[in-house]
Amino acid sequence: MANAMGEQKDKVAAIEAQLVTMLDTRKHRLLEMGAAGRLLISGELEDMVPLEDAEAMEKAKPISPNGGVKLDPQKIKRRHDAQVKAVVKQGPVAVIILGGAHDLTASIKRVGGGPFEYLRVTTKRFREIGG
């Protein structure tokens, strides 16, 4: 009887470990998808297209091979310009979800190619933390 209860506890522990792993994997995938991906899954967003390809994003990456962080203004400028060009191709209205540190104002003026209205929204908390 005691052996059967021990086996039952082992099964329950194994199932619990599987569930925790599944939940962790789900959380990780949701983080990778970002806010737009979560809105798409929930049905609040009808369609989504990538703002840039992996190569362009990698070129602008501020993390050096040794793990240090160095922002390169020229790389950031090229990345933002490419993002604006990609958005302009999509049509007259676009919603872009980026991290709070991104500001496309200069790129829109430089490469937008037409009259645009750019509305940048940040949270109060980001402004408090990010300056």
Phi, psi and omega in degrees: 000315179296325179294320179296321179292323178296319177296320180297316179298320179297319179296316180297317179297320179295316179296317179299318179297319178297317180296317179299317178298316179298316180295319178298319179297317180298314179300316180298316180295321178296322177296319179297323181288332180077184184298318181296318178298319179294322177294323178295314179298319182285348181089001180282344178237131185280323185209158180210138175233149180293141180280335180203164177268167184299324181295315179296320180294319180296321180297329182269358184301126183275001183267123181279165180303332180273004176095357178283163179245124178220113179281129179251108183305323180293320178294319179295317178301312180297320179296312180297319177300315179296322178296316179297316178301319180295321181290317181301324179295337186282338179137188188286340182228133178214145173245126181243134176247113180232166173296156186300337182283347181279133175223114184267007184308307183296320180293323178296317178293323185281314188237002183299323176074023179174182180283120180230150170249128182241116180248114182255124182244128174232157179278158178299320182296319178298317179299322179293319183277313187275350179083000000 
